[in-house]
Amino acid sequence: MTDYFGSCLCGTAKFQVQGEFDSFYLCHCQHCQKDTGSAHSANLFSRSAKLIWLAGVDAVTTFTLPGTRHNKSFCKLCGSALPSTQIADFLVIPAGCLDTEISMSPTAHIFTSSKAAWDRGLGELPKFEGLPG
């Protein structure tokens, strides 16, 4: 069994995931675009892994969009996305909140019918190691 560790941006909420991930989806739905402020979310899913809060569980809150299954757990202090158990039978871990490196590559792009118009041909853009001068 593998252990993964993660935290929010301010370090208040810390957690451990015991187990393996079943899938890693890049979701392009409009809800994920809104709550990430980006072209897609990047979430790991597991039916069997166990989530253990190590610190700051009282700083974690969850928003569920009324009338949908879409939800987001996040730190009340810094707003960082955090693990959610709100979807039945699934632990959902935002990939960016993990401090432990994962070797799993994304499984698939999902909800591509909602893909942002500006999220096309991005591989052709110039690349910089940091902020361009």
N, CA, C and O atoms as a MOPAC input file, in Angstrom:
PM7 MOZYME 1SCF
protein

 N      0.84700 1    -1.17600 1     0.00000 1
 C      0.00000 1     0.00000 1     0.00000 1
 C      0.89600 1     1.24400 1     0.00000 1
 O      1.91500 1     1.29300 1     0.68900 1
 N      0.49600 1     2.23500 1    -0.78000 1
 C      1.25600 1     3.46800 1    -0.89900 1
 C      0.62700 1     4.55800 1    -0.04800 1
 O     -0.59600 1     4.63100 1     0.07300 1
 N      1.46000 1     5.40000 1     0.53700 1
 C      0.98800 1     6.56900 1     1.27600 1
 C      1.35700 1     7.81800 1     0.50300 1
 O      2.47800 1     7.96400 1     0.01300 1
 N      0.40000 1     8.70800 1     0.40600 1
 C      0.62000 1    10.01500 1    -0.21500 1
 C      0.30400 1    11.07000 1     0.83200 1
 O     -0.57700 1    10.88400 1     1.67100 1
 N      1.03300 1    12.18100 1     0.77500 1
 C      0.80100 1    13.27300 1     1.70900 1
 C      0.49300 1    14.53200 1     0.91600 1
 O      0.97100 1    14.70800 1    -0.20500 1
 N     -0.31400 1    15.40600 1     1.51100 1
 C     -0.65900 1    16.64400 1     0.84200 1
 C     -1.03100 1    17.71600 1     1.84400 1
 O     -1.16300 1    17.46600 1     3.04200 1
 N     -1.19900 1    18.93400 1     1.30800 1
 C     -1.52800 1    20.07200 1     2.16700 1
 C     -2.10300 1    21.20200 1     1.32200 1
 O     -2.05700 1    21.17200 1     0.09200 1
 N     -2.64100 1    22.18700 1     2.01100 1
 C     -3.12200 1    23.39200 1     1.33500 1
 C     -1.94600 1    24.37100 1     1.18400 1
 O     -0.85800 1    24.13000 1     1.70600 1
 N     -2.17300 1    25.44100 1     0.48600 1
 C     -1.12700 1    26.43300 1     0.21300 1
 C     -0.55700 1    27.05000 1     1.49500 1
 O      0.65500 1    27.24100 1     1.59200 1
 N     -1.40100 1    27.36100 1     2.47100 1
 C     -0.91300 1    28.00100 1     3.69900 1
 C     -0.37700 1    26.98700 1     4.71300 1
 O      0.21200 1    27.37700 1     5.72200 1
 N     -0.57500 1    25.68700 1     4.45400 1
 C     -0.04500 1    24.64700 1     5.33500 1
 C     -0.90700 1    24.31700 1     6.53000 1
 O     -0.50900 1    23.50700 1     7.36700 1
 N     -2.08400 1    24.92500 1     6.63700 1
 C     -2.95900 1    24.65600 1     7.77600 1
 C     -3.55200 1    23.25900 1     7.70700 1
 O     -3.53500 1    22.52400 1     8.69400 1
 N     -4.07500 1    22.89300 1     6.54600 1
 C     -4.69200 1    21.57500 1     6.36600 1
 C     -3.65800 1    20.60900 1     5.79600 1
 O     -3.04300 1    20.87300 1     4.76300 1
 N     -3.48000 1    19.48900 1     6.48600 1
 C     -2.52900 1    18.46500 1     6.04900 1
 C     -3.22700 1    17.11500 1     6.11100 1
 O     -4.02700 1    16.85300 1     7.00900 1
 N     -2.91300 1    16.26900 1     5.14500 1
 C     -3.59100 1    14.98800 1     5.07800 1
 C     -2.67800 1    13.90000 1     4.55100 1
 O     -1.60400 1    14.15900 1     4.00800 1
 N     -3.14300 1    12.67000 1     4.73100 1
 C     -2.46800 1    11.48600 1     4.22100 1
 C     -3.51400 1    10.66400 1     3.46700 1
 O     -4.66300 1    10.56400 1     3.89800 1
 N     -3.11200 1    10.08300 1     2.35300 1
 C     -3.95800 1     9.15100 1     1.61900 1
 C     -3.24800 1     7.80900 1     1.63900 1
 O     -2.11000 1     7.69400 1     1.18300 1
 N     -3.92500 1     6.78500 1     2.17000 1
 C     -3.38500 1     5.43000 1     2.19300 1
 C     -4.09100 1     4.63000 1     1.11200 1
 O     -5.30700 1     4.44300 1     1.16400 1
 N     -3.33500 1     4.15900 1     0.13600 1
 C     -3.93000 1     3.35300 1    -0.91800 1
 C     -3.54800 1     3.85400 1    -2.29400 1
 O     -2.67100 1     4.70400 1    -2.44900 1
 N     -4.21800 1     3.31600 1    -3.27500 1
 C     -3.90500 1     3.61800 1    -4.67600 1
 C     -5.02800 1     4.40500 1    -5.33200 1
 O     -6.17300 1     4.38000 1    -4.88300 1
 N     -4.67900 1     5.09600 1    -6.39500 1
 C     -5.65800 1     5.83600 1    -7.18000 1
 C     -6.12700 1     4.96200 1    -8.34100 1
 O     -5.33300 1     4.24200 1    -8.94700 1
 N     -7.41600 1     5.03200 1    -8.64400 1
 C     -7.99400 1     4.26500 1    -9.74800 1
 C     -7.89200 1     5.00800 1   -11.07100 1
 O     -7.67400 1     4.40200 1   -12.12000 1
 N     -8.05000 1     6.31600 1   -11.01400 1
 C     -8.03700 1     7.11600 1   -12.23900 1
 C     -7.58100 1     8.53100 1   -11.94000 1
 O     -7.58700 1     8.98200 1   -10.79400 1
 N     -7.18700 1     9.21600 1   -12.99800 1
 C     -6.67600 1    10.58400 1   -12.91600 1
 C     -7.28100 1    11.32300 1   -14.11100 1
 O     -6.83300 1    11.16600 1   -15.24700 1
 N     -8.30400 1    12.12700 1   -13.83400 1
 C     -9.03200 1    12.80100 1   -14.91100 1
 C     -8.73300 1    14.29100 1   -14.96800 1
 O     -8.62500 1    14.96600 1   -13.94400 1
 N     -8.60500 1    14.77800 1   -16.18000 1
 C     -8.54300 1    16.21300 1   -16.45000 1
 C     -9.94000 1    16.59400 1   -16.91800 1
 O    -10.33900 1    16.25700 1   -18.03300 1
 N    -10.68300 1    17.29700 1   -16.06800 1
 C    -12.08800 1    17.58900 1   -16.34000 1
 C    -12.24200 1    18.99800 1   -16.91000 1
 O    -11.80600 1    19.98100 1   -16.31000 1
 N    -12.86600 1    19.07100 1   -18.07100 1
 C    -13.05600 1    20.33200 1   -18.77900 1
 C    -14.47000 1    20.89800 1   -18.63400 1
 O    -14.83500 1    21.82200 1   -19.36100 1
 N    -15.27600 1    20.35900 1   -17.70300 1
 C    -16.65000 1    20.87400 1   -17.55600 1
 C    -16.61300 1    22.33100 1   -17.08400 1
 O    -15.62300 1    22.79100 1   -16.51600 1
 N    -17.69800 1    23.03100 1   -17.33100 1
 C    -17.73600 1    24.45100 1   -16.96700 1
 C    -17.67900 1    24.65800 1   -15.46200 1
 O    -17.18400 1    25.68900 1   -15.00500 1
 N    -18.17100 1    23.70700 1   -14.68500 1
 C    -18.08400 1    23.83900 1   -13.22400 1
 C    -16.62500 1    23.79600 1   -12.77100 1
 O    -16.20900 1    24.60200 1   -11.93800 1
 N    -15.85700 1    22.86900 1   -13.31200 1
 C    -14.44000 1    22.77100 1   -12.94900 1
 C    -13.65500 1    23.98300 1   -13.45100 1
 O    -12.72200 1    24.42800 1   -12.78300 1
 N    -14.01600 1    24.51600 1   -14.60600 1
 C    -13.36000 1    25.73200 1   -15.08400 1
 C    -13.59600 1    26.87600 1   -14.09900 1
 O    -12.67600 1    27.63100 1   -13.78400 1
 N    -14.82300 1    26.99700 1   -13.61800 1
 C    -15.15500 1    28.06800 1   -12.66900 1
 C    -14.41100 1    27.90300 1   -11.34400 1
 O    -13.83500 1    28.86100 1   -10.82900 1
 N    -14.42500 1    26.68200 1   -10.79300 1
 C    -13.83200 1    26.57500 1    -9.45900 1
 C    -12.31200 1    26.44300 1    -9.46000 1
 O    -11.69600 1    26.50800 1    -8.39600 1
 N    -11.68900 1    26.25800 1   -10.62800 1
 C    -10.22900 1    26.30000 1   -10.68900 1
 C     -9.72100 1    27.61400 1   -11.27100 1
 O     -8.57100 1    27.99400 1   -11.05000 1
 N    -10.58500 1    28.31000 1   -12.02000 1
 C    -10.14200 1    29.52000 1   -12.70100 1
 C     -9.21700 1    29.19400 1   -13.86000 1
 O     -8.44900 1    30.04600 1   -14.30900 1
 N     -9.28900 1    27.96700 1   -14.34200 1
 C     -8.39000 1    27.50400 1   -15.39100 1
 C     -9.17400 1    26.71300 1   -16.44100 1
 O    -10.40400 1    26.68000 1   -16.42100 1
 N     -8.44800 1    26.08500 1   -17.34700 1
 C     -9.07200 1    25.33800 1   -18.43500 1
 C     -9.68200 1    24.02500 1   -17.96600 1
 O    -10.63500 1    23.53600 1   -18.57300 1
 N     -9.14900 1    23.45000 1   -16.90200 1
 C     -9.65100 1    22.16400 1   -16.41700 1
 C     -9.16300 1    21.91100 1   -14.99600 1
 O     -8.23600 1    22.55700 1   -14.50700 1
 N     -9.80900 1    20.96300 1   -14.35900 1
 C     -9.32500 1    20.48800 1   -13.06600 1
 C     -8.50100 1    19.22500 1   -13.31400 1
 O     -8.60500 1    18.60200 1   -14.37100 1
 N     -7.69000 1    18.86000 1   -12.33600 1
 C     -6.86900 1    17.65400 1   -12.41700 1
 C     -7.08900 1    16.89300 1   -11.11300 1
 O     -6.51500 1    17.23900 1   -10.08100 1
 N     -7.92600 1    15.85300 1   -11.16500 1
 C     -8.31200 1    15.13300 1    -9.95700 1
 C     -8.02600 1    13.64400 1   -10.04800 1
 O     -8.24600 1    13.00500 1   -11.07600 1
 N     -7.52800 1    13.11500 1    -8.94000 1
 C     -7.30600 1    11.67800 1    -8.77800 1
 C     -8.50700 1    11.08200 1    -8.05800 1
 O     -9.03200 1    11.68700 1    -7.12300 1
 N     -8.94600 1     9.90100 1    -8.48500 1
 C    -10.10700 1     9.24400 1    -7.89900 1
 C     -9.70000 1     7.88800 1    -7.34200 1
 O     -8.86500 1     7.18800 1    -7.91400 1
 N    -10.31600 1     7.52800 1    -6.19900 1
 C    -10.08700 1     6.20100 1    -5.62500 1
 C    -11.35200 1     5.71900 1    -4.94000 1
 O    -12.03600 1     6.47700 1    -4.25200 1
 N    -11.65100 1     4.44000 1    -5.14100 1
 C    -12.78000 1     3.80500 1    -4.44100 1
 C    -12.31100 1     3.13300 1    -3.15300 1
 O    -13.12600 1     2.83100 1    -2.28000 1
 N    -11.00300 1     2.89700 1    -3.02700 1
 C    -10.51800 1     2.11100 1    -1.89100 1
 C     -9.54800 1     2.85200 1    -0.96300 1
 O     -9.35100 1     2.42100 1     0.17300 1
 N     -8.94900 1     3.93400 1    -1.40900 1
 C     -7.96700 1     4.63900 1    -0.57700 1
 C     -8.64800 1     5.28100 1     0.63000 1
 O     -9.83800 1     5.59600 1     0.60500 1
 N     -7.86900 1     5.46300 1     1.67100 1
 C     -8.37300 1     6.03900 1     2.91800 1
 C     -7.76300 1     7.41500 1     3.12300 1
 O     -6.55300 1     7.58700 1     2.97200 1
 N     -8.59000 1     8.39700 1     3.46500 1
 C     -8.15200 1     9.76300 1     3.74900 1
 C     -8.01700 1     9.94500 1     5.25000 1
 O     -8.94500 1     9.64700 1     6.00200 1
 N     -6.85700 1    10.43700 1     5.69200 1
 C     -6.61300 1    10.72100 1     7.10500 1
 C     -6.18600 1    12.18000 1     7.21200 1
 O     -5.17700 1    12.58100 1     6.63200 1
 N     -6.95000 1    12.96500 1     7.94900 1
 C     -6.57500 1    14.37100 1     8.17800 1
 C     -5.53500 1    14.40600 1     9.29300 1
 O     -5.77700 1    13.90000 1    10.38800 1
 N     -4.38500 1    14.99900 1     9.01600 1
 C     -3.29400 1    15.09300 1     9.98900 1
 C     -3.32900 1    16.40400 1    10.76000 1
 O     -2.87500 1    16.47100 1    11.90300 1
 N     -3.86800 1    17.44500 1    10.13700 1
 C     -3.95700 1    18.75900 1    10.78300 1
 C     -4.96600 1    19.61400 1    10.02400 1
 O     -5.17900 1    19.42900 1     8.82600 1
 N     -5.57800 1    20.54600 1    10.73400 1
 C     -6.40000 1    21.56400 1    10.10600 1
 C     -7.73100 1    21.13100 1     9.55200 1
 O     -8.28900 1    21.82500 1     8.70200 1
 N     -8.26800 1    20.00500 1     9.99900 1
 C     -9.55300 1    19.55000 1     9.46200 1
 C    -10.64600 1    20.58600 1     9.71300 1
 O    -11.59400 1    20.67800 1     8.93400 1
 N    -10.52900 1    21.36700 1    10.78600 1
 C    -11.52000 1    22.40400 1    11.07600 1
 C    -11.44000 1    23.57700 1    10.09600 1
 O    -12.35100 1    24.40400 1    10.05300 1
 N    -10.36700 1    23.66100 1     9.31300 1
 C    -10.22900 1    24.71000 1     8.30200 1
 C    -10.76200 1    24.26300 1     6.93700 1
 O    -10.75500 1    25.03900 1     5.98200 1
 N    -11.22000 1    23.01700 1     6.85000 1
 C    -11.71400 1    22.47500 1     5.57700 1
 C    -13.22300 1    22.66100 1     5.49500 1
 O    -13.95000 1    22.32500 1     6.42900 1
 N    -13.68100 1    23.19200 1     4.38600 1
 C    -15.10900 1    23.33300 1     4.13400 1
 C    -15.40700 1    22.81100 1     2.73600 1
 O    -14.51000 1    22.68500 1     1.90200 1
 N    -16.66900 1    22.51100 1     2.49300 1
 C    -17.07800 1    21.97200 1     1.19600 1
 C    -18.25800 1    22.75600 1     0.65800 1
 O    -19.20400 1    23.07000 1     1.38200 1
 N    -18.18200 1    23.06700 1    -0.63500 1
 C    -19.29200 1    23.70900 1    -1.33600 1
 C    -19.83200 1    22.71600 1    -2.35500 1
 O    -19.07000 1    22.15800 1    -3.14500 1
 N    -21.13200 1    22.49500 1    -2.34300 1
 C    -21.78700 1    21.66600 1    -3.34800 1
 C    -22.70200 1    22.55900 1    -4.16100 1
 O    -23.54700 1    23.26000 1    -3.60300 1
 N    -22.54200 1    22.53900 1    -5.46800 1
 C    -23.37400 1    23.33800 1    -6.35100 1
 C    -24.79100 1    22.77500 1    -6.32100 1
 O    -25.00000 1    21.61400 1    -6.67300 1
 N    -25.76900 1    23.58200 1    -5.90400 1
 C    -27.14400 1    23.08800 1    -5.79400 1
 C    -27.63600 1    22.45600 1    -7.10000 1
 O    -27.40500 1    22.97400 1    -8.19200 1
 N    -28.31700 1    21.32800 1    -6.94800 1
 C    -28.89000 1    20.63300 1    -8.08600 1
 C    -27.90300 1    19.79300 1    -8.88000 1
 O    -28.25400 1    19.25700 1    -9.93100 1
 N    -26.64300 1    19.67000 1    -8.38000 1
 C    -25.62100 1    18.89300 1    -9.09000 1
 C    -24.87200 1    18.01100 1    -8.09600 1
 O    -25.07100 1    18.10500 1    -6.88500 1
 N    -24.00600 1    17.15600 1    -8.63300 1
 C    -23.08700 1    16.38600 1    -7.79500 1
 C    -21.75100 1    17.10500 1    -7.66800 1
 O    -20.84700 1    16.62500 1    -6.98400 1
 N    -21.62400 1    18.25000 1    -8.32300 1
 C    -20.35100 1    18.97800 1    -8.33300 1
 C    -20.09700 1    19.61300 1    -6.97100 1
 O    -20.93300 1    20.34800 1    -6.44500 1
 N    -18.93200 1    19.31500 1    -6.41300 1
 C    -18.55900 1    19.91500 1    -5.13300 1
 C    -17.06200 1    20.17200 1    -5.11000 1
 O    -16.29700 1    19.63000 1    -5.90700 1
 N    -16.68100 1    21.01000 1    -4.17900 1
 C    -15.27200 1    21.34500 1    -3.99900 1
 C    -15.00800 1    21.52800 1    -2.51100 1
 O    -15.68400 1    22.30800 1    -1.84100 1
 N    -14.02400 1    20.80500 1    -2.00600 1
 C    -13.55500 1    21.02000 1    -0.63300 1
 C    -12.32400 1    21.89900 1    -0.71200 1
 O    -11.51100 1    21.76800 1    -1.62700 1
 N    -12.19200 1    22.79500 1     0.25300 1
 C    -11.09100 1    23.75700 1     0.21700 1
 C    -10.78500 1    24.29200 1     1.60200 1
 O    -11.58700 1    24.16100 1     2.52600 1
 N     -9.61200 1    24.89800 1     1.73300 1
 C     -9.18300 1    25.51400 1     2.99100 1
 C     -9.87900 1    26.86100 1     3.14600 1
 O     -9.85200 1    27.68700 1     2.23400 1
 N    -10.49800 1    27.08000 1     4.29800 1
 C    -11.18900 1    28.35100 1     4.57700 1
 C    -10.21700 1    29.52800 1     4.63300 1
 O    -10.61800 1    30.67300 1     4.42200 1
 N     -8.92700 1    29.25400 1     4.92000 1
 C     -7.95800 1    30.32800 1     5.09300 1
 C     -7.31100 1    30.76500 1     3.78200 1
 O     -7.20000 1    31.96100 1     3.51200 1
 N     -6.88800 1    29.80700 1     2.97200 1
 C     -6.17000 1    30.17500 1     1.73700 1
 C     -6.92800 1    29.84500 1     0.45400 1
 O     -6.53000 1    30.28200 1    -0.62600 1
 N     -8.01700 1    29.07900 1     0.55900 1
 C     -8.82400 1    28.75200 1    -0.61000 1
 C     -8.33300 1    27.58500 1    -1.44300 1
 O     -8.94500 1    27.25700 1    -2.45900 1
 N     -7.25100 1    26.95400 1    -1.04300 1
 C     -6.69600 1    25.83700 1    -1.81600 1
 C     -7.65300 1    24.65600 1    -1.87200 1
 O     -8.32000 1    24.33600 1    -0.88900 1
 N     -7.71300 1    24.00900 1    -3.03900 1
 C     -8.51800 1    22.80200 1    -3.20500 1
 C     -7.94400 1    21.67400 1    -2.36700 1
 O     -6.72700 1    21.50500 1    -2.28400 1
 N     -8.82800 1    20.90100 1    -1.74400 1
 C     -8.44300 1    19.80100 1    -0.86800 1
 C     -9.28800 1    18.56500 1    -1.16500 1
 O    -10.28200 1    18.66600 1    -1.88400 1
 N     -8.91700 1    17.40200 1    -0.63100 1
 C     -9.66000 1    16.17600 1    -0.89200 1
 C    -11.12800 1    16.27400 1    -0.50600 1
 O    -11.51100 1    16.98300 1     0.42500 1
 N    -11.93700 1    15.53000 1    -1.26100 1
 C    -13.37600 1    15.51200 1    -1.02000 1
 C    -13.86900 1    14.07800 1    -0.98000 1
 O    -13.40300 1    13.21800 1    -1.72800 1
 N    -14.82600 1    13.84100 1    -0.08700 1
 C    -15.48100 1    12.53300 1    -0.00800 1
 C    -16.97100 1    12.69900 1    -0.26900 1
 O    -17.76300 1    11.83900 1     0.11600 1
 N    -17.36000 1    13.77900 1    -0.91200 1
 C    -18.77300 1    14.09800 1    -1.10100 1
 C    -19.45400 1    13.28700 1    -2.19800 1
 O    -20.67900 1    13.16200 1    -2.19000 1
 N    -18.68900 1    12.72900 1    -3.14500 1
 C    -19.27900 1    11.87800 1    -4.17700 1
 C    -19.28500 1    10.45800 1    -3.63200 1
 O    -18.24300 1     9.93400 1    -3.23900 1
 N    -20.44900 1     9.84000 1    -3.60800 1
 C    -20.59900 1     8.49600 1    -3.03100 1
 C    -19.57900 1     7.52100 1    -3.60600 1
 O    -19.38700 1     7.44400 1    -4.82000 1
 N    -18.93600 1     6.78600 1    -2.72000 1
 C    -17.98600 1     5.72300 1    -3.07600 1
 C    -16.68300 1     6.22000 1    -3.68200 1
 O    -15.89600 1     5.40700 1    -4.16700 1
 N    -16.42300 1     7.52200 1    -3.67200 1
 C    -15.19300 1     8.03800 1    -4.26000 1
 C    -14.48100 1     8.99400 1    -3.31500 1
 O    -15.10400 1     9.83400 1    -2.66500 1
 N    -13.18000 1     8.84900 1    -3.25600 1
 C    -12.31500 1     9.85400 1    -2.67300 1
 C    -11.74400 1    10.62200 1    -3.86200 1
 O    -11.16400 1    10.02400 1    -4.76800 1
 N    -11.90400 1    11.92600 1    -3.86100 1
 C    -11.41800 1    12.76300 1    -4.96200 1
 C    -10.31600 1    13.66000 1    -4.41900 1
 O    -10.53700 1    14.42800 1    -3.48200 1
 N     -9.12100 1    13.56000 1    -5.01300 1
 C     -7.95500 1    14.31500 1    -4.56200 1
 C     -7.50500 1    15.25800 1    -5.67800 1
 O     -7.10600 1    14.78400 1    -6.74200 1
 N     -7.55500 1    16.57400 1    -5.47300 1
 C     -6.98100 1    17.48400 1    -6.47000 1
 C     -5.47400 1    17.20200 1    -6.56900 1
 O     -4.76500 1    17.27200 1    -5.56500 1
 N     -4.99400 1    16.89100 1    -7.75300 1
 C     -3.60300 1    16.47500 1    -7.92700 1
 C     -2.61400 1    17.52400 1    -7.43200 1
 O     -1.55200 1    17.17200 1    -6.91900 1
 N     -2.94000 1    18.78600 1    -7.57500 1
 C     -2.02000 1    19.85000 1    -7.18900 1
 C     -1.83100 1    20.02000 1    -5.70000 1
 O     -0.89200 1    20.69800 1    -5.28400 1
 N     -2.68500 1    19.43000 1    -4.87700 1
 C     -2.52200 1    19.58200 1    -3.42400 1
 C     -1.64200 1    18.49500 1    -2.82000 1
 O     -1.36900 1    18.51300 1    -1.62000 1
 N     -1.19400 1    17.54700 1    -3.64700 1
 C     -0.31000 1    16.50000 1    -3.12700 1
 C      1.12300 1    17.01800 1    -2.98400 1
 O      1.63600 1    17.70100 1    -3.87100 1
 N      1.74400 1    16.69400 1    -1.88600 1
 C      3.15600 1    17.01800 1    -1.66800 1
 C      4.03500 1    15.84400 1    -2.09300 1
 O      5.21400 1    16.02400 1    -2.39900 1
 N      3.46300 1    14.65000 1    -2.10900 1
 C      4.15600 1    13.45200 1    -2.55800 1
 C      4.01400 1    13.37100 1    -4.07400 1
 O      2.92600 1    13.55700 1    -4.61800 1
 N      5.12100 1    13.09200 1    -4.74400 1
 C      5.07300 1    12.96100 1    -6.18900 1
 C      4.31000 1    11.70200 1    -6.56900 1
 O      4.43300 1    10.66400 1    -5.91900 1
 N      3.52200 1    11.80800 1    -7.62800 1
 C      2.81300 1    10.63200 1    -8.11800 1
 C      3.38400 1    10.24100 1    -9.47300 1
 O      3.79500 1    11.10200 1   -10.25100 1
 N      3.40900 1     8.95600 1    -9.75100 1
 C      3.94000 1     8.48500 1   -11.02300 1
 C      2.83900 1     8.28800 1   -12.05300 1
 O      3.11900 1     8.11200 1   -13.23900 1
 N      1.60800 1     8.31600 1   -11.61300 1
 C      0.47000 1     8.09600 1   -12.50500 1
 C      0.27900 1     9.28700 1   -13.44000 1
 O      0.29600 1    10.43700 1   -13.00000 1
 N      0.10100 1     9.01200 1   -14.70900 1
 C     -0.22000 1    10.05000 1   -15.69000 1
 C     -1.73200 1    10.16000 1   -15.80200 1
 O     -2.44400 1     9.21600 1   -15.45900 1
 N     -2.23400 1    11.29500 1   -16.27700 1
 C     -3.68200 1    11.40500 1   -16.45400 1
 C     -4.23400 1    10.25200 1   -17.30000 1
 O     -3.62800 1     9.83100 1   -18.28500 1
 N     -5.38700 1     9.76500 1   -16.88600 1
 C     -6.07200 1     8.66200 1   -17.54300 1
 C     -6.79900 1     9.14100 1   -18.79500 1
 O     -6.75900 1     8.49500 1   -19.84200 1
 N     -7.47200 1    10.30100 1   -18.66300 1
 C     -8.27900 1    10.81400 1   -19.77000 1
 C     -8.67200 1    12.26500 1   -19.53000 1
 O     -8.66800 1    12.75300 1   -18.40000 1
 N     -9.00900 1    12.93900 1   -20.62100 1
 C     -9.69600 1    14.23100 1   -20.57100 1
 C    -11.18200 1    13.88900 1   -20.54900 1
 O    -11.63000 1    13.04300 1   -21.32200 1
 N    -11.95100 1    14.53700 1   -19.67300 1
 C    -13.39300 1    14.29600 1   -19.63800 1
 C    -14.15300 1    15.60700 1   -19.81400 1
 O    -13.61400 1    16.68600 1   -19.56900 1
 N    -15.38500 1    15.50200 1   -20.23400 1
 C    -16.26600 1    16.63800 1   -20.52100 1
 C    -15.62000 1    17.60100 1   -21.51900 1
 O    -15.68800 1    18.82000 1   -21.36400 1
 N    -14.99800 1    17.02800 1   -22.53500 1
 C    -14.30200 1    17.84500 1   -23.53800 1
 C    -15.25900 1    18.66600 1   -24.40000 1
 O    -14.82500 1    19.59300 1   -25.08400 1
 N    -16.54600 1    18.34500 1   -24.38100 1
 C    -17.50800 1    19.15700 1   -25.12400 1
 C    -17.61000 1    20.56600 1   -24.54100 1
 O    -18.08700 1    21.48200 1   -25.21000 1
 N    -17.16400 1    20.74100 1   -23.29400 1
 C    -17.16800 1    22.05200 1   -22.63700 1
 C    -15.79700 1    22.71300 1   -22.64400 1
 O    -15.60700 1    23.75100 1   -22.01100 1
 N    -14.85300 1    22.13000 1   -23.34600 1
 C    -13.47200 1    22.63300 1   -23.34900 1
 C    -13.43200 1    24.11700 1   -23.72300 1
 O    -14.10200 1    24.54600 1   -24.66200 1
 N    -12.64400 1    24.89200 1   -22.98300 1
 C    -12.49900 1    26.33500 1   -23.25100 1
 C    -11.90000 1    26.54900 1   -24.64000 1
 O    -10.98800 1    25.83200 1   -25.05100 1
 N    -12.41700 1    27.52800 1   -25.34400 1
 C    -11.94800 1    27.81400 1   -26.70800 1
 C    -10.45600 1    28.12700 1   -26.73700 1
 O     -9.78400 1    27.82000 1   -27.72200 1
 N     -9.93100 1    28.72600 1   -25.68700 1
 C     -8.51200 1    29.10500 1   -25.65300 1
 C     -7.60700 1    27.94600 1   -25.23500 1
 O     -6.38700 1    28.10300 1   -25.17400 1
 N     -8.19600 1    26.79000 1   -24.94900 1
 C     -7.42500 1    25.62000 1   -24.53900 1
 C     -7.17000 1    24.69000 1   -25.72900 1
 O     -7.43700 1    23.49000 1   -25.65400 1
 N     -6.66200 1    25.24100 1   -26.80400 1
 C     -6.38500 1    24.45900 1   -28.01400 1
 C     -5.01700 1    24.87600 1   -28.56200 1
 O     -4.67500 1    26.05800 1   -28.54600 1
 N     -4.25000 1    23.92000 1   -29.03700 1
 C     -2.95200 1    24.21600 1   -29.63800 1
 C     -1.93900 1    24.79900 1   -28.66700 1
 O     -1.03500 1    25.52500 1   -29.08100 1
 N     -2.07300 1    24.49500 1   -27.39300 1
 C     -1.18800 1    25.10400 1   -26.39000 1
 C      0.24100 1    24.56700 1   -26.45900 1
 O      1.16500 1    25.21400 1   -25.96500 1
 N      0.43200 1    23.40900 1   -27.05700 1
 C      1.76700 1    22.84100 1   -27.18400 1
 C      2.67500 1    23.65800 1   -28.08400 1
 O      3.89400 1    23.49400 1   -28.04600 1
 N      2.10300 1    24.52800 1   -28.88600 1
 C      2.87600 1    25.35000 1   -29.81500 1
 C      3.36300 1    26.65900 1   -29.19800 1
 O      4.16600 1    27.36600 1   -29.80700 1
 N      2.89100 1    26.98500 1   -28.00700 1
 C      3.28600 1    28.25000 1   -27.36600 1
 C      4.73400 1    28.20900 1   -26.88800 1
 O      5.25900 1    27.13300 1   -26.60000 1
 N      5.39100 1    29.38100 1   -26.80000 1
 C      6.74000 1    29.42100 1   -26.22400 1
 C      6.69800 1    28.91100 1   -24.77500 1
 O      5.67500 1    29.01800 1   -24.09900 1
 N      7.81300 1    28.36100 1   -24.31600 1
 C      7.90900 1    27.82300 1   -22.96100 1
 C      9.04600 1    28.52300 1   -22.21400 1
 O     10.11600 1    28.76600 1   -22.77200 1
 N      8.79400 1    28.84100 1   -20.94400 1
 C      9.77200 1    29.50100 1   -20.09100 1
 C      9.90800 1    28.71700 1   -18.80100 1
 O      8.91700 1    28.18000 1   -18.30700 1
 N     11.10200 1    28.63500 1   -18.24300 1
 C     11.32500 1    27.94200 1   -16.96700 1
 C     10.71200 1    28.70900 1   -15.79100 1
 O     10.42100 1    28.11400 1   -14.75300 1
 N     10.51800 1    29.99100 1   -15.93800 1
 C      9.92900 1    30.85200 1   -14.90600 1
 C      9.16300 1    31.96800 1   -15.56800 1
 O      8.81900 1    31.86800 1   -16.74600 1
 N      8.88500 1    33.03800 1   -14.83100 1
 C      8.16800 1    34.18600 1   -15.36500 1
 C      9.02600 1    34.88500 1   -16.41100 1
 O     10.16300 1    35.25900 1   -16.12300 1
 N      8.50000 1    35.07000 1   -17.62600 1
 C      9.31500 1    35.74900 1   -18.66300 1
 C      9.57700 1    37.20100 1   -18.28300 1
 O      8.74800 1    37.85000 1   -17.64700 1
 N     10.74800 1    37.70100 1   -18.68500 1
 C     11.17800 1    39.06100 1   -18.33100 1
 C     10.56000 1    40.15600 1   -19.10200 1
 O     10.86600 1    41.32500 1   -18.86700 1

